[in-house]
Amino acid sequence: MKKFLAEFIGTFWLVLGGCGSAVLAAGFPGMGIAFVGVALAFGLTVLTIAYSLGHISGAHLNPAVSVGLWIGGRFDGKELLTYIIAQILGGIAAAGVLYLITTGNGSAIGNFAANGYGEHSPGHYNMMSALITEVVMTFMFLIVILGATDDRAPKGFAGIAIGLMLTLIHLISIPVTNTSVNPARSISQAVFVGGWAIEQLWLFIVAPIAGAILAGLVYKVFAAGKATS
């Protein structure tokens, strides 16, 4: 229950902080934070939760991270479903709070920071570009997570590396897909947008999971060298 609650709260904060910055602050007239601000917001949510709740659940905050850690032999598969449910529910709860805030001045929610491709990509990138982006970005995200949390890595710095990596990922990929690398984040926004966001949601579930699985398999090669290194 403690781990479930930690993942729920952590993912809640990631979605509220990251998507909230995109919906409320990115385009604010005259002083919006733009893409750089949104990228920093996502990184800061992970950084803050890693150091506040990471000792309870590991601060996965993302079904793809949980799957990648499991494939990499760093997470017990018996807890996988519990983590994923907590993450999805936390994300949806945050999107619900963000919906109430956003509509509080009579505004429509617009695209609500939902992930998309084609006409729903910020830069109108096609499905293949979106698929490649999400697979590769999630792959690299998991490589950094697995490496930074390895028992051979410098202690106490994992949260910084992971938070900065998520910031970098957003700096690269917001124009392509609005950046997912996290099925819970994508599901939460799509639930409220409906229509096209639900129709395109499959990519933002399949691609991050695929990238995470690949990273877990690749990192096993590095882990296999522990005994001989």
Backbone as JSON, one array per atom type, in Angstrom:
{
  "sequence": "MKKFLAEFIGTFWLVLGGCGSAVLAAGFPGMGIAFVGVALAFGLTVLTIAYSLGHISGAHLNPAVSVGLWIGGRFDGKELLTYIIAQILGGIAAAGVLYLITTGNGSAIGNFAANGYGEHSPGHYNMMSALITEVVMTFMFLIVILGATDDRAPKGFAGIAIGLMLTLIHLISIPVTNTSVNPARSISQAVFVGGWAIEQLWLFIVAPIAGAILAGLVYKVFAAGKATS",
  "N": [[0.82, -1.21, 0.0], [1.97, 1.25, 0.75], [3.86, 1.62, -1.28], [2.16, 1.67, -3.5], [0.7, 4.01, -2.94], [2.77, 5.88, -2.95], [3.6, 5.77, -5.64], [1.24, 6.58, -6.86], [0.92, 9.24, -5.87], [3.34, 10.33, -6.76], [3.18, 10.08, -9.59], [0.91, 11.57, -9.99], [1.93, 14.11, -9.33], [3.87, 14.41, -11.32], [2.29, 14.53, -13.68], [0.55, 16.67, -13.09], [2.4, 18.75, -12.59], [4.05, 18.74, -14.92], [2.3, 18.56, -17.27], [0.56, 20.51, -16.43], [2.15, 22.82, -16.48], [2.46, 23.03, -19.22], [-0.17, 23.42, -20.14], [-1.16, 25.62, -18.65], [0.89, 27.58, -18.37], [2.73, 27.68, -20.5], [2.05, 29.14, -22.85], [1.31, 31.6, -21.86], [0.2, 34.92, -22.16], [2.67, 37.2, -23.08], [4.5, 36.42, -21.08], [4.97, 33.69, -21.1], [6.24, 30.36, -20.45], [7.09, 28.67, -22.43], [8.57, 26.04, -24.55], [11.01, 25.35, -23.28], [10.55, 25.92, -20.58], [8.48, 24.1, -20.01], [9.81, 21.69, -20.42], [11.71, 21.82, -18.35], [9.95, 21.78, -16.19], [8.83, 19.18, -16.27], [11.18, 17.7, -15.78], [11.81, 18.65, -13.22], [9.68, 17.7, -11.69], [10.18, 14.95, -11.58], [12.7, 14.98, -10.37], [12.12, 16.1, -7.82], [10.31, 14.25, -6.74], [11.85, 11.92, -6.81], [13.71, 12.33, -4.76], [12.08, 12.64, -2.58], [10.13, 10.61, -2.38], [11.32, 8.44, -3.49], [12.7, 6.58, -1.94], [10.73, 5.01, -0.99], [9.15, 3.78, -3.04], [10.8, 3.69, -5.21], [10.23, 5.51, -7.12], [9.14, 5.28, -9.82], [7.01, 6.23, -11.52], [5.88, 5.83, -14.01], [4.68, 3.59, -16.33], [6.28, 2.49, -18.38], [8.86, 2.75, -17.35], [8.7, 1.03, -15.13], [8.28, -1.41, -16.46], [10.65, -1.56, -17.99], [12.61, -1.68, -15.96], [11.88, -4.08, -14.8], [12.32, -5.91, -16.94], [15.03, -5.53, -17.12], [15.88, -6.83, -14.89], [15.75, -5.58, -12.45], [13.55, -5.14, -10.92], [10.8, -6.48, -9.18], [8.62, -8.61, -10.77], [6.17, -9.32, -9.68], [5.11, -7.09, -8.54], [4.52, -5.46, -10.6], [1.99, -4.99, -11.93], [0.56, -3.7, -9.9], [2.04, -1.33, -9.58], [1.69, -0.16, -12.14], [-1.1, 0.26, -12.24], [-1.37, 2.1, -10.11], [0.12, 4.23, -11.13], [-1.31, 4.96, -13.48], [-3.81, 5.68, -12.39], [-3.0, 7.77, -10.71], [-2.1, 9.61, -12.62], [-4.5, 10.15, -14.04], [-6.02, 11.27, -12.0], [-4.56, 13.62, -11.55], [-4.9, 14.87, -14.04], [-7.61, 15.34, -13.87], [-7.73, 17.25, -11.8], [-6.28, 19.26, -13.08], [-8.0, 19.8, -15.19], [-10.18, 20.98, -13.83], [-8.92, 23.29, -12.88], [-8.09, 24.53, -15.28], [-10.49, 25.1, -16.63], [-11.54, 26.97, -15.0], [-11.61, 29.69, -15.56], [-13.34, 29.89, -17.56], [-12.21, 28.94, -19.86], [-11.68, 26.73, -22.68], [-10.4, 23.39, -22.82], [-8.74, 22.79, -24.92], [-6.04, 21.21, -26.64], [-5.0, 20.11, -24.38], [-2.42, 19.38, -23.66], [-2.14, 16.86, -24.69], [-0.73, 13.94, -26.22], [0.28, 13.53, -29.62], [0.27, 12.84, -33.21], [0.88, 13.65, -36.71], [-1.56, 15.91, -37.75], [-1.96, 16.6, -35.15], [0.43, 16.76, -33.93], [2.76, 19.05, -32.55], [4.65, 20.04, -34.39], [3.64, 18.97, -36.69], [4.55, 16.4, -37.37], [4.8, 13.14, -38.84], [3.28, 9.83, -38.3], [5.32, 7.87, -38.31], [7.61, 9.34, -37.63], [6.86, 10.09, -35.05], [6.65, 7.58, -33.82], [9.3, 6.57, -33.98], [10.62, 8.54, -32.5], [9.45, 8.29, -29.91], [10.12, 5.63, -29.2], [12.96, 5.67, -29.26], [13.6, 7.79, -27.49], [12.49, 6.84, -25.1], [13.96, 4.51, -24.81], [16.58, 5.57, -24.37], [16.05, 7.0, -22.04], [15.53, 4.94, -20.21], [17.99, 3.63, -20.26], [19.6, 5.53, -19.0], [18.29, 5.64, -16.5], [18.61, 2.98, -15.55], [21.39, 2.88, -15.52], [22.12, 5.03, -13.8], [21.06, 4.2, -11.4], [22.38, 1.91, -10.85], [24.32, -0.24, -8.78], [26.97, 0.26, -9.0], [27.25, 2.85, -9.73], [27.89, 6.36, -8.94], [26.8, 7.29, -5.7], [23.72, 8.76, -4.64], [23.18, 10.57, -6.65], [21.41, 9.84, -8.59], [18.75, 10.78, -8.9], [19.14, 13.37, -9.86], [20.42, 12.96, -12.34], [18.42, 11.52, -13.69], [16.22, 13.28, -13.64], [17.3, 15.45, -15.12], [17.71, 14.13, -17.51], [15.09, 13.6, -18.34], [14.27, 16.21, -18.75], [15.96, 16.91, -20.92], [15.02, 15.1, -22.86], [12.46, 16.14, -23.3], [13.14, 18.64, -24.34], [14.09, 17.89, -26.8], [11.94, 16.47, -28.0], [9.34, 17.6, -27.69], [8.37, 19.19, -29.89], [7.73, 17.19, -31.68], [5.93, 15.16, -30.64], [4.69, 16.22, -28.43], [5.86, 15.03, -26.39], [5.83, 12.01, -24.78], [6.91, 9.37, -23.63], [5.88, 7.98, -21.56], [3.3, 6.08, -20.74], [1.25, 6.45, -18.78], [1.08, 9.21, -18.43], [0.24, 9.9, -20.99], [-2.22, 8.55, -21.24], [-3.72, 9.79, -19.23], [-4.17, 12.43, -20.13], [-5.43, 11.99, -22.58], [-7.84, 10.82, -21.86], [-9.42, 12.98, -21.08], [-9.43, 14.62, -23.32], [-10.4, 13.01, -25.37], [-11.8, 11.66, -28.47], [-9.65, 12.29, -31.11], [-7.34, 12.03, -29.54], [-7.69, 9.7, -28.06], [-7.82, 7.9, -30.18], [-5.22, 8.0, -31.19], [-3.77, 7.14, -29.08], [-2.71, 4.57, -28.8], [-0.12, 4.51, -29.9], [1.39, 5.88, -28.03], [1.41, 4.24, -25.95], [2.39, 1.76, -26.87], [4.93, 2.41, -28.12], [6.61, 3.66, -26.02], [6.7, 1.46, -24.21], [7.92, -0.5, -25.81], [10.43, 0.7, -26.29], [11.39, 0.74, -23.67], [11.53, -1.99, -23.01], [13.49, -2.84, -24.82], [15.67, -1.35, -23.85], [15.95, -2.49, -21.3], [16.76, -5.08, -21.99], [19.18, -4.55, -23.31], [20.64, -3.36, -21.23], [21.07, -5.49, -19.61], [23.28, -6.69, -20.68], [25.36, -5.04, -19.85], [25.05, -5.41, -17.1], [25.69, -8.05, -16.86], [28.41, -8.02, -16.87], [29.27, -7.43, -14.34], [30.44, -9.27, -12.54], [32.91, -9.75, -13.65], [34.07, -7.33, -14.01]],
  "CA": [[0.0, 0.0, 0.0], [2.86, 2.42, 0.78], [4.43, 1.77, -2.62], [1.06, 2.08, -4.37], [0.4, 5.41, -2.66], [3.91, 6.69, -3.4], [3.55, 5.85, -7.1], [0.06, 7.39, -7.18], [1.24, 10.65, -5.6], [4.44, 10.74, -7.63], [2.7, 10.25, -10.96], [0.02, 12.72, -9.89], [2.73, 15.32, -9.36], [4.49, 14.5, -12.63], [1.3, 14.98, -14.66], [0.09, 18.02, -12.74], [3.48, 19.7, -12.78], [4.5, 18.8, -16.3], [1.2, 18.95, -18.17], [0.03, 21.79, -15.93], [2.99, 23.9, -17.01], [2.19, 23.15, -20.66], [-1.52, 23.92, -20.35], [-1.41, 26.89, -17.98], [1.96, 28.57, -18.35], [3.61, 27.7, -21.68], [1.7, 30.19, -23.79], [0.69, 32.74, -21.16], [0.53, 36.13, -22.94], [3.72, 38.12, -22.66], [5.48, 35.88, -20.14], [4.87, 32.24, -21.07], [7.51, 29.64, -20.22], [7.44, 28.02, -23.7], [9.03, 24.65, -24.51], [12.09, 25.17, -22.3], [9.93, 25.89, -19.25], [7.75, 22.84, -19.85], [10.82, 20.64, -20.28], [12.23, 21.91, -16.99], [8.9, 21.39, -15.25], [8.78, 17.71, -16.21], [12.37, 17.24, -15.1], [11.74, 18.99, -11.8], [8.74, 16.81, -10.99], [10.88, 13.69, -11.32], [13.76, 15.27, -9.4], [11.57, 16.3, -6.47], [9.73, 12.99, -6.23], [12.93, 10.95, -6.61], [14.36, 12.54, -3.47], [11.11, 12.65, -1.49], [9.41, 9.34, -2.29], [12.07, 7.37, -4.13], [13.1, 5.56, -0.97], [9.56, 4.18, -0.68], [8.73, 2.95, -4.18], [11.74, 3.77, -6.32], [9.79, 6.64, -7.95], [9.07, 4.94, -11.25], [6.1, 7.26, -12.05], [5.79, 5.6, -15.44], [4.61, 2.16, -16.63], [7.43, 2.07, -19.2], [10.0, 2.61, -16.44], [8.5, -0.2, -14.36], [8.5, -2.54, -17.37], [12.07, -1.61, -18.31], [13.34, -2.15, -14.78], [11.56, -5.51, -14.67], [13.05, -6.63, -17.98], [16.45, -5.43, -16.79], [16.16, -7.6, -13.69], [15.9, -4.68, -11.31], [12.24, -4.9, -10.31], [10.04, -7.71, -9.02], [7.44, -8.65, -11.64], [4.94, -9.49, -8.9], [4.6, -5.76, -8.21], [4.4, -4.67, -11.83], [0.61, -4.55, -12.17], [0.21, -2.74, -8.85], [2.67, -0.06, -9.93], [1.07, 0.41, -13.34], [-2.42, 0.76, -11.86], [-1.18, 3.31, -9.31], [0.6, 5.3, -12.01], [-2.4, 5.41, -14.35], [-4.8, 6.37, -11.57], [-2.41, 9.04, -10.28], [-2.12, 10.5, -13.77], [-5.88, 10.56, -14.32], [-6.43, 12.18, -10.93], [-3.92, 14.91, -11.81], [-5.57, 15.47, -15.19], [-8.89, 15.83, -13.38], [-7.46, 18.5, -11.09], [-5.88, 20.24, -14.08], [-9.22, 20.16, -15.92], [-10.93, 21.92, -12.99], [-8.2, 24.56, -12.86], [-8.07, 25.12, -16.62], [-11.82, 25.6, -17.0], [-11.99, 27.88, -13.96], [-11.83, 31.05, -16.08], [-14.2, 29.77, -18.73], [-11.46, 28.48, -21.02], [-11.77, 25.34, -23.13], [-9.14, 22.71, -22.51], [-7.9, 22.68, -26.11], [-5.43, 19.87, -26.77], [-4.75, 19.67, -23.0], [-1.08, 18.79, -23.65], [-2.21, 15.46, -25.1], [0.26, 13.53, -27.2], [-0.31, 13.25, -30.92], [1.1, 12.89, -34.41], [0.15, 14.22, -37.83], [-2.08, 17.26, -37.49], [-1.98, 16.84, -33.71], [1.82, 16.98, -33.51], [3.07, 20.49, -32.59], [5.36, 20.34, -35.63], [2.98, 18.21, -37.74], [5.35, 15.24, -37.74], [3.93, 12.0, -39.13], [3.24, 8.73, -37.35], [6.62, 7.21, -38.24], [8.49, 10.21, -36.83], [6.42, 9.98, -33.66], [6.99, 6.24, -33.34], [10.74, 6.51, -33.78], [10.96, 9.44, -31.4], [9.03, 7.75, -28.61], [10.9, 4.43, -28.91], [14.36, 6.03, -28.99], [13.68, 8.61, -26.28], [12.25, 5.99, -23.93], [15.14, 3.64, -24.7], [17.66, 6.32, -23.72], [15.62, 7.31, -20.68], [15.73, 3.75, -19.38], [19.43, 3.39, -20.13], [20.07, 6.45, -17.95], [17.73, 5.21, -15.21], [19.27, 1.75, -15.14], [22.79, 3.18, -15.22], [22.26, 5.92, -12.65], [20.66, 3.48, -10.18], [23.24, 0.73, -10.72], [25.07, -0.14, -7.52], [28.34, 0.7, -9.3], [27.21, 4.27, -10.05], [28.04, 7.24, -7.77], [25.6, 7.27, -4.87], [23.04, 10.0, -4.29], [23.01, 11.48, -7.79], [20.51, 9.26, -9.6], [17.6, 11.66, -9.13], [19.57, 14.51, -10.68], [20.64, 12.47, -13.71], [17.14, 11.13, -14.28], [15.45, 14.51, -13.85], [17.89, 16.19, -16.23], [17.48, 13.36, -18.73], [13.71, 13.84, -18.78], [14.28, 17.57, -19.3], [16.58, 16.84, -22.24], [14.09, 14.39, -23.75], [11.4, 17.09, -23.67], [13.71, 19.66, -25.2], [14.21, 17.3, -28.14], [10.77, 15.83, -28.63], [8.06, 18.3, -27.6], [7.83, 19.57, -31.2], [7.31, 16.01, -32.46], [4.77, 14.43, -30.09], [4.37, 16.79, -27.11], [6.63, 14.14, -25.5], [5.21, 11.08, -23.86], [7.81, 8.41, -22.97], [5.18, 7.61, -20.33], [1.89, 5.77, -21.05], [0.33, 7.01, -17.79], [0.94, 10.63, -18.77], [-0.55, 9.98, -22.22], [-3.59, 8.1, -20.95], [-4.42, 10.76, -18.37], [-4.64, 13.58, -20.91], [-6.32, 11.51, -23.63], [-9.16, 10.56, -21.27], [-10.18, 14.23, -21.03], [-9.55, 15.18, -24.66], [-11.25, 12.12, -26.16], [-11.67, 11.76, -29.92], [-8.37, 11.99, -31.76], [-6.33, 11.65, -28.55], [-7.92, 8.28, -27.78], [-7.5, 7.16, -31.4], [-3.77, 7.95, -31.36], [-3.16, 6.76, -27.81], [-2.0, 3.29, -28.92], [1.31, 4.73, -30.17], [2.05, 6.38, -26.83], [1.52, 3.09, -25.05], [3.24, 0.74, -27.49], [6.29, 2.88, -28.36], [7.42, 3.72, -24.79], [6.92, 0.11, -23.67], [8.9, -1.15, -26.67], [11.74, 1.29, -26.0], [11.8, 0.32, -22.33], [11.91, -3.41, -23.08], [14.78, -2.9, -25.51], [16.7, -0.85, -22.93], [16.15, -3.49, -20.27], [17.54, -6.18, -22.57], [20.54, -4.05, -23.57], [21.37, -3.13, -19.99], [21.47, -6.79, -19.06], [24.64, -6.96, -21.16], [26.26, -4.35, -18.9], [24.91, -6.03, -15.78], [26.37, -9.36, -16.9], [29.85, -7.82, -16.68], [29.58, -7.04, -12.96], [31.3, -10.24, -11.87], [34.24, -9.76, -14.22], [34.61, -5.97, -14.14]],
  "C": [[0.86, 1.26, 0.0], [3.45, 2.69, -0.61], [3.37, 2.25, -3.6], [0.78, 3.57, -4.19], [1.52, 6.32, -3.14], [3.9, 6.85, -4.92], [2.35, 6.68, -7.57], [0.38, 8.88, -7.03], [2.33, 11.15, -6.55], [4.0, 10.98, -9.06], [1.7, 11.4, -11.03], [0.82, 14.01, -10.04], [3.4, 15.51, -10.72], [3.51, 15.06, -13.67], [0.84, 16.4, -14.35], [1.17, 19.06, -12.99], [3.89, 19.86, -14.23], [3.42, 19.27, -17.26], [0.58, 20.27, -17.73], [0.84, 22.96, -16.45], [2.72, 24.13, -18.48], [0.84, 23.81, -20.91], [-1.69, 25.35, -19.82], [-0.37, 27.97, -18.24], [2.76, 28.71, -19.66], [3.32, 28.87, -22.61], [1.08, 31.41, -23.16], [1.13, 34.04, -21.82], [1.63, 36.99, -22.3], [4.78, 37.54, -21.75], [5.4, 34.37, -20.04], [6.23, 31.57, -20.96], [7.97, 28.86, -21.44], [7.97, 26.6, -23.48], [10.09, 24.42, -23.43], [11.52, 25.08, -20.89], [9.19, 24.6, -19.0], [8.73, 21.69, -19.65], [11.41, 20.63, -18.86], [11.21, 21.45, -15.97], [8.81, 19.88, -15.13], [10.0, 17.16, -15.48], [12.34, 17.5, -13.6], [10.76, 18.11, -11.03], [9.42, 15.49, -10.63], [11.97, 13.89, -10.26], [13.21, 15.37, -7.99], [10.98, 15.02, -5.89], [10.8, 11.94, -5.98], [13.54, 11.09, -5.22], [13.38, 12.56, -2.3], [10.41, 11.3, -1.29], [10.16, 8.16, -2.91], [12.47, 6.26, -3.19], [11.94, 4.65, -0.59], [9.23, 3.23, -1.83], [9.74, 2.9, -5.31], [11.4, 4.89, -7.28], [9.86, 6.32, -9.43], [8.23, 5.98, -12.01], [5.72, 7.04, -13.51], [5.73, 4.1, -15.71], [5.79, 1.66, -17.45], [8.68, 1.89, -18.33], [9.88, 1.32, -15.64], [8.77, -1.43, -15.22], [9.99, -2.68, -17.69], [12.92, -2.11, -17.16], [13.09, -3.64, -14.54], [12.34, -6.34, -15.69], [14.55, -6.64, -17.69], [16.84, -6.17, -15.53], [16.32, -6.78, -12.43], [14.6, -4.41, -10.56], [11.47, -6.21, -10.3], [8.76, -7.67, -9.86], [6.13, -8.8, -10.9], [4.31, -8.15, -8.53], [4.25, -4.92, -9.43], [2.99, -4.13, -12.04], [0.18, -3.51, -11.14], [0.78, -1.35, -9.16], [1.97, 0.61, -11.11], [-0.31, 0.98, -13.02], [-2.3, 2.06, -11.07], [-0.77, 4.49, -10.19], [-0.52, 5.85, -12.9], [-3.45, 6.18, -13.56], [-4.29, 7.72, -11.08], [-2.41, 10.06, -11.41], [-3.5, 11.02, -14.08], [-6.38, 11.54, -13.25], [-5.83, 13.58, -11.14], [-4.57, 15.62, -12.99], [-6.94, 16.03, -14.8], [-8.75, 17.15, -12.64], [-7.11, 19.6, -12.09], [-7.08, 20.7, -14.91], [-10.03, 21.2, -15.13], [-10.25, 23.29, -12.95], [-8.32, 25.28, -14.2], [-9.4, 25.76, -16.99], [-12.35, 26.63, -16.01], [-12.17, 29.32, -14.41], [-12.66, 31.03, -17.36], [-13.5, 29.29, -19.98], [-11.83, 27.05, -21.39], [-10.42, 24.69, -22.9], [-8.23, 22.59, -23.73], [-7.32, 21.29, -26.25], [-4.97, 19.31, -25.43], [-3.4, 18.99, -22.84], [-1.09, 17.31, -24.0], [-1.14, 15.17, -26.15], [-0.4, 13.19, -28.53], [0.7, 13.29, -32.04], [0.25, 13.41, -35.56], [-0.31, 15.63, -37.52], [-2.11, 17.6, -36.01], [-0.58, 16.88, -33.1], [2.09, 18.49, -33.55], [3.78, 20.91, -33.88], [4.82, 19.6, -36.83], [3.85, 17.07, -38.28], [4.44, 14.02, -37.89], [4.07, 10.88, -38.11], [4.59, 8.05, -37.21], [7.6, 8.03, -37.42], [8.16, 10.1, -35.35], [6.83, 8.64, -33.05], [8.48, 6.12, -33.05], [11.16, 7.35, -32.58], [10.65, 8.82, -30.06], [9.81, 6.49, -28.23], [12.31, 4.82, -28.48], [14.49, 6.84, -27.7], [13.44, 7.77, -25.02], [13.4, 5.03, -23.72], [16.26, 4.37, -23.95], [17.32, 6.7, -22.28], [15.87, 6.13, -19.76], [17.2, 3.4, -19.23], [20.01, 4.28, -19.03], [19.56, 6.02, -16.58], [18.45, 3.97, -14.69], [20.73, 2.01, -14.77], [22.96, 4.01, -13.97], [21.91, 5.24, -11.34], [21.44, 2.18, -9.99], [24.07, 0.87, -9.44], [26.54, 0.23, -7.74], [28.41, 2.2, -9.6], [27.45, 5.1, -8.79], [26.73, 7.35, -6.99], [25.04, 8.67, -4.66], [22.75, 10.94, -5.44], [22.01, 11.0, -8.82], [19.35, 10.19, -9.92], [17.94, 12.84, -10.01], [19.74, 14.08, -12.13], [19.32, 12.16, -14.41], [16.27, 12.35, -14.57], [15.97, 15.32, -15.02], [17.69, 15.45, -17.55], [16.06, 13.59, -19.24], [13.57, 15.25, -19.34], [14.83, 17.57, -20.72], [15.66, 16.18, -23.26], [12.99, 15.34, -24.22], [11.93, 18.19, -24.59], [13.83, 19.17, -26.65], [12.86, 17.04, -28.77], [9.42, 16.52, -28.45], [7.53, 18.68, -28.98], [7.28, 18.38, -32.01], [6.01, 15.42, -31.95], [4.17, 15.09, -28.86], [5.05, 15.99, -26.0], [5.76, 13.31, -24.56], [6.29, 10.38, -23.05], [7.18, 7.85, -21.68], [3.71, 7.35, -20.64], [0.9, 6.37, -20.05], [0.06, 8.48, -18.07], [0.06, 10.79, -20.02], [-2.0, 9.61, -21.99], [-4.36, 9.18, -20.21], [-4.97, 11.93, -19.18], [-5.65, 13.15, -21.98], [-7.73, 11.27, -23.11], [-10.03, 11.82, -21.31], [-10.36, 14.86, -22.41], [-10.49, 14.34, -25.51], [-10.92, 12.17, -27.63], [-10.33, 11.35, -30.45], [-7.32, 11.51, -30.76], [-6.47, 10.18, -28.17], [-7.52, 7.43, -28.98], [-6.0, 7.0, -31.59], [-3.04, 7.43, -30.13], [-2.32, 5.49, -27.91], [-0.5, 3.51, -29.09], [2.05, 5.11, -28.9], [1.98, 5.39, -25.67], [2.53, 2.1, -25.6], [4.69, 1.2, -27.61], [7.12, 3.01, -27.08], [7.7, 2.34, -24.18], [7.98, -0.62, -24.48], [10.31, -0.62, -26.4], [12.28, 0.85, -24.65], [12.25, -1.13, -22.31], [13.28, -3.55, -23.73], [15.91, -2.43, -24.59], [17.0, -1.86, -21.83], [17.0, -4.66, -20.76], [18.99, -5.76, -22.81], [21.3, -3.9, -22.27], [21.77, -4.43, -19.31], [22.88, -7.17, -19.51], [25.65, -6.29, -20.24], [26.24, -5.0, -17.53], [25.64, -7.35, -15.74], [27.87, -9.23, -16.68], [30.23, -7.48, -15.26], [30.63, -7.97, -12.33], [32.73, -10.19, -12.39], [34.89, -8.39, -14.31], [35.54, -5.63, -13.0]]
}
